[in-house]
Every structure is written in structure tokens, then in C-alpha cells.
Amino acid sequence: MDERFDVAIVGAGPAGISAACMLADNGVKTIVFERGEYPGAKNIFGGVLYGHDLAQTVPDYVDKGFPIERNIVESRLWYLSQSGGYSVAYRDQAFFQARKFNAFTTGRARFDRWYAEQAKAKGAVLVCSTVVTDLLRGEGGQVIGVRTDRPEGDVFAKVVLLADGINSPLARKTGFRPEPKPEDVALAVKEVIALPEEVIDERFGVESDAGVTIEILGDVTWGMNGVAFIYTNKRSLSLGIGANLLDFSQQKVKPYEMLEAFKQHPMVAPLIKGGKPQEYTAHWLAEGGYDAIPRLAGDGFLLAGDSAMLFNALHREGTNLAMASGRMAAEAIMEALGSGDLSRNGLAGYVRRLQSSYVLKDMAKYRRFPHFLQDHKELFTTLPGLASLAAREMLTVNGIPKKAKQRTIWEAFRRKMSIRQSLRFVWDAWRSVR
Ligand SMILES: Cc1cc2nc3c(=O)[nH]c(=O)nc-3n(C[C@H](O)[C@H](O)[C@H](O)COP(=O)(O)OP(=O)(O)OC[C@H]3O[C@@H](n4cnc5c(N)ncnc54)[C@H](O)[C@@H]3O)c2cc1C
């Protein structure tokens, strides 16, 4: 390709397409490379997307037919032991009305495709089935374009945006992001289970365009630092489970076996009963938090989204951070193009924008959270059983006085955790989220 572009974007995920929308909207000559046959062809995620950041690039997304499965009106949190578990739920009328599409479920194959169409309509060039294999460097080492796997596939651009996701050899080639450490990455598996719409409505207590998310902690991850989820789509459920890669490698657990066991859990099995498995996928998640974020701007290039390790594990926010960082990268690129300074200094507006936005503020707030999970495995080992024992004892009506039950619970607790350990747990938990 002889043509020169202002900006070359690697990856047509939420980060890359958000940047492309904004750049193309402002007349910046932009090309997006996507290795999949079409955007979303190779992408998976749990399923929850957020309206706020989408509206910043496509304000009229509802009228433009964005592919929604269900509008999320209720969020549940489960803490499970082997035989049972706690459930906390929050449903609000606001999510049916004024805050509709605060969060909604969608499928990546449909959403990414639709989103990329919006960028194309604004004037961005999208090239699919093309892998960017390297970054082209100028004499001073600055990035001046990309090398693709097409014949004569070098494309020159004033700025390159790496929005190529968590598994990014290109980010490693910049020297900014080494191979992610196993403790900074989770491996998740997901299965989509088809069920009739009315069955989902009934089992989750919703009407057909409303949906529910369930985030699950406990010993479903077999003592490893991990999480599971169940999200409602229109005519299917997305079930997933994942754990820290370091834990997986140490415990020699097979993710699909853990998923199968999760599906048998007494609180999960009735929700998926009679369902037909449709697809099964596995993917990495960026879980290192703030401390795993690499340098974000170099001479002639920027990193956004998962490539920049932007993921808020506590709130299950990844796509919105990807969209917000893509947008802010686009703003900083336009500023740099205007000033003619495409060096790291000229592109530093990107980092400033991220720092003053919720993206890095939230990541910094929860900086200790990944360490808390990794250091306090009792959350996934002893505590689920103890928490269940407490509830089971107090709810069982068997003639034993409640004081005696309290004593049994307390003794069981003390056998597993010392006062010192318990205080450390509570203190670290508080510090990780304050
Ligand atoms: C199991 C799981 C569940 C999740 N659940 C949620 C959720 O419910 N809600 C949420 O907000 N987030 C969730 N996330 C996180 C979310 O998926 C990511 O944070 C988000 O997709 C990041 O967007 P991105 O654009 O940075 O990267 P990606 O979505 O990974 O997109 C990168 C794109 O780049 C392309 N690409 C990669 N390398 C190249 C190359 N060399 N050349 C050309 N193209 C390339 C890829 O094909 C892909 O299309 C989940 C993640 C996983 C794994």
C-alpha cells in the first residue's frame, strides 16, 4: 500500500473503533487493521457493555440499531460454597427508565461489527483479515507505520495506536510492556447456553428486554483467585469462569473441568436446566490492575484498552475503559497532529486525559485490589464454607438454642482462622477498595 495515513490503528475492538470514530469524525485520515475476517470474529467477553462511553462516540446509538440483547436492570452478587451460597441483588426502576442502557448485554461478533460500521460511515478505512506483524521505525527510532502480513503490506502513518488487546506482541515490541506476568492475567472460559426467551424471563424474574447479571465468588474457582458469572441474553445465558493464570499453572486445573463443575452447582443448575450449549471459548483477561499498566505513549505511538492493561476487575469494566481510552487517544493524537509534535511529549496529552478521567482514577483507587485477592486465598478456600455453615446453622430449626449455634460457628471459625488473620483480612479488604 503506497497510501499514507495520519493514524493507523491496530485492532477493531472497542478501543480501536472508538478512536477511529472520533478521528474520522474530525476528518483525520485513519486506517484500522483487524486480523479477524470481520470485527468481533475472534473476540469474546462476558457480555456487558456500557451506554455512557458508547454515547460519546455514537450519541444516537439507539436509533442506529445497536445490537442489544437485554438491558441490565438487576445485578446480583453470589458468594458460594459447595452446597449453597449467599445472594445479594439490587434492582432499580431507574435502570428501566432514565438510566436505561447504563449496562446491557450484547455479543461481540454483532457489536464489534456494528461499531466498526459506524466508524466506516464516518470515513475510517477498515481492513480485515490482516495481521499487523511489526511497527515501522524511522531513523530516530520513532514509529512511522505498521508492517502487515499482506504482500507489500507496509503502511505509513504519522501515529500508530495499539488497540490490539491483551495478547499483544506489538506492545512487547515497543519495549513498554513485557510479557504479562502470570499473576497479572486471568484465563477465563465461557459457554453460551441457549434457552427459550420466556424461560429466561421466568427464571430471572424479568420481562424480555430486561436482564440480570450475576457475579460469583467462592469456592467455585477451586481455591484459586477467580470469579464466575452468569449474564442473561435474549435467548441464551452466558456462563463463564476464570482464575489467575499463576494459580492455574500451580494447581494444574483444567478450566473446562471447573466450568463443568460450576454448571452442576445447586444454585446454577436450575438456571441452565434444559439449555443447549451453543459455543465455548477461552480468553485472557488483564487483571494486574494499576501496577501492571505500562507506559502509554511513545514516539509516534500510543497504547489503549487491554493492550494498555486497562481493566477494572472489581467492577467488571473493560469495554468502557477501552472505549474511553480509545477516545482520549484520538483527542491527544489530534492535538499532536495540530502542533506537529508527534513525539512522546507531543502525545502526552493522552496520559493527562486518562489521569484526570475515571479511567486511571478508578484504576488507582483499586490499586491494592488484585494484591488483596492474590494474598487472601481464604476468600476462595475456607471462608465460603464457614459463611455457609453460619447461615445453615442459624436457619436450621432443630431445637438447638441460638447461643449454642453461635458457639459452634465461632469455634469452627477459630479453628480455620486466628483473630490476627481475621483482622488482617478485614484491614486489607478495606484498604483494597477504599
Ligand atoms: C471472559 C471475559 C469476560 C469479560 N467480560 C467483560 C464484561 O462483561 N464487560 C466488560 O466491559 N469487559 C469484559 N471483559 C473485558 C473486555 O473484553 C476487554 O476489556 C475489552 O474487550 C478490551 O477492548 P480492546 O479494544 O482493548 O481489545 P479487544 O476487544 O481484545 O480487541 C482487540 C482487537 O485487535 C485485534 N488484533 C489483535 N492483534 C492484532 C494484530 N496484530 N493485527 C490486527 N488486529 C489485531 C483482535 O482481533 C481484536 O479484534 C471480559 C473479558 C473476558 C476475556
The ligand as a Tripos MOL2 file, in Angstrom:
@<TRIPOS>MOLECULE
LIG
   53    58     1     0     0
SMALL
NO_CHARGES

@<TRIPOS>ATOM
      1 C1        -14.1530  -13.8870   29.6290 C.3       1 LIG1
      2 C2        -14.1530  -12.3840   29.5970 C.ar      1 LIG1
      3 C3        -15.2380  -11.6950   30.0860 C.ar      1 LIG1
      4 C4        -15.2630  -10.3090   30.0460 C.ar      1 LIG1
      5 N1        -16.4020   -9.6650   30.4200 N.ar      1 LIG1
      6 C5        -16.4950   -8.3330   30.2850 C.ar      1 LIG1
      7 C6        -17.7330   -7.6880   30.5010 C.ar      1 LIG1
      8 O1        -18.7500   -8.3210   30.7430 O.2       1 LIG1
      9 N2        -17.7720   -6.3370   30.3910 N.ar      1 LIG1
     10 C7        -16.6570   -5.6080   30.0540 C.ar      1 LIG1
     11 O2        -16.7580   -4.3680   29.9590 O.2       1 LIG1
     12 N3        -15.4800   -6.2110   29.8070 N.ar      1 LIG1
     13 C8        -15.3670   -7.5450   29.8900 C.ar      1 LIG1
     14 N4        -14.2060   -8.1780   29.5710 N.ar      1 LIG1
     15 C9        -13.0380   -7.3680   29.1760 C.3       1 LIG1
     16 C10       -13.2000   -6.8020   27.7610 C.3       1 LIG1
     17 O3        -13.4960   -7.8490   26.8750 O.3       1 LIG1
     18 C11       -11.9400   -6.0890   27.3240 C.3       1 LIG1
     19 O4        -11.5180   -5.2020   28.3280 O.3       1 LIG1
     20 C12       -12.1740   -5.3200   26.0420 C.3       1 LIG1
     21 O5        -12.5860   -6.1870   25.0110 O.3       1 LIG1
     22 C13       -10.9070   -4.5960   25.5860 C.3       1 LIG1
     23 O6        -11.1340   -3.9820   24.3480 O.3       1 LIG1
     24 P1         -9.9200   -3.6990   23.3630 P.3       1 LIG1
     25 O7        -10.4900   -2.9960   22.1950 O.co2     1 LIG1
     26 O8         -8.8230   -3.0570   24.1080 O.co2     1 LIG1
     27 O9         -9.3610   -5.1450   22.9590 O.3       1 LIG1
     28 P2        -10.0830   -6.3670   22.2400 P.3       1 LIG1
     29 O10       -11.5200   -6.3450   22.4720 O.co2     1 LIG1
     30 O11        -9.3170   -7.5600   22.6350 O.co2     1 LIG1
     31 O12        -9.8610   -6.0680   20.6850 O.3       1 LIG1
     32 C14        -8.5760   -6.1720   20.1080 C.3       1 LIG1
     33 C15        -8.7580   -6.3680   18.6090 C.3       1 LIG1
     34 O13        -7.4850   -6.3510   17.9800 O.3       1 LIG1
     35 C16        -7.4110   -7.4000   17.0310 C.3       1 LIG1
     36 N5         -5.9810   -7.7060   16.8820 N.ar      1 LIG1
     37 C17        -5.1550   -8.2100   17.8290 C.ar      1 LIG1
     38 N6         -3.9030   -8.2880   17.3640 N.ar      1 LIG1
     39 C18        -3.9350   -7.8250   16.0990 C.ar      1 LIG1
     40 C19        -2.9540   -7.6570   15.0850 C.ar      1 LIG1
     41 N7         -1.6630   -7.9410   15.3140 N.pl3     1 LIG1
     42 N8         -3.3140   -7.1790   13.8690 N.ar      1 LIG1
     43 C20        -4.6260   -6.8590   13.6390 C.ar      1 LIG1
     44 N9         -5.6090   -6.9970   14.5650 N.ar      1 LIG1
     45 C21        -5.2670   -7.4570   15.7680 C.ar      1 LIG1
     46 C22        -8.2440   -8.5120   17.6470 C.3       1 LIG1
     47 O14        -8.6900   -9.4450   16.6960 O.3       1 LIG1
     48 C23        -9.3870   -7.7180   18.2670 C.3       1 LIG1
     49 O15       -10.4400   -7.5030   17.3560 O.3       1 LIG1
     50 C24       -14.1470   -9.5730   29.5670 C.ar      1 LIG1
     51 C25       -13.0320  -10.2690   29.0710 C.ar      1 LIG1
     52 C26       -13.0410  -11.6600   29.0560 C.ar      1 LIG1
     53 C27       -11.8610  -12.3790   28.4880 C.3       1 LIG1
@<TRIPOS>BOND
     1     1     2 1
     2     2     3 ar
     3     2    52 ar
     4     3     4 ar
     5     4     5 ar
     6     4    50 ar
     7     5     6 ar
     8     6     7 ar
     9     6    13 1
    10     7     8 2
    11     7     9 ar
    12     9    10 ar
    13    10    11 2
    14    10    12 ar
    15    12    13 ar
    16    13    14 ar
    17    14    15 1
    18    14    50 ar
    19    15    16 1
    20    16    17 1
    21    16    18 1
    22    18    19 1
    23    18    20 1
    24    20    21 1
    25    20    22 1
    26    22    23 1
    27    23    24 1
    28    24    25 2
    29    24    26 1
    30    24    27 1
    31    27    28 1
    32    28    29 2
    33    28    30 1
    34    28    31 1
    35    31    32 1
    36    32    33 1
    37    33    34 1
    38    33    48 1
    39    34    35 1
    40    35    36 1
    41    35    46 1
    42    36    37 ar
    43    36    45 ar
    44    37    38 ar
    45    38    39 ar
    46    39    40 ar
    47    39    45 ar
    48    40    41 1
    49    40    42 ar
    50    42    43 ar
    51    43    44 ar
    52    44    45 ar
    53    46    47 1
    54    46    48 1
    55    48    49 1
    56    50    51 ar
    57    51    52 ar
    58    52    53 1
@<TRIPOS>SUBSTRUCTURE
     1 LIG1         1 GROUP 0 **** ****
